């Protein structure tokens, strides 16, 4: 089966799970963390498979995978302190 199709099929349940978690417990820290981790997983699939950076320069990989990790950390820190 095509790699892009498999990546797309993996992102479908991740998206559904994130929406479900967002509707059922949007204020708790654990569901927020799970939603953000699902987003990181989807970002990893997009960068690695759809943008085909898995074999690209390490700088671009680091930037495109590091930025969502930093933003996720900031959001979790702000949510935990709220």
Buried (B, 14 or more C-beta within 10 A) or exposed (E): EEEEEEBEEEBEEBEEEBEEBEEEBEEEEEBBBBBBBBBBBBBBBBBBBEEEBEEEEEEEBEEBBEEBBEBBEEBBEEBEEE
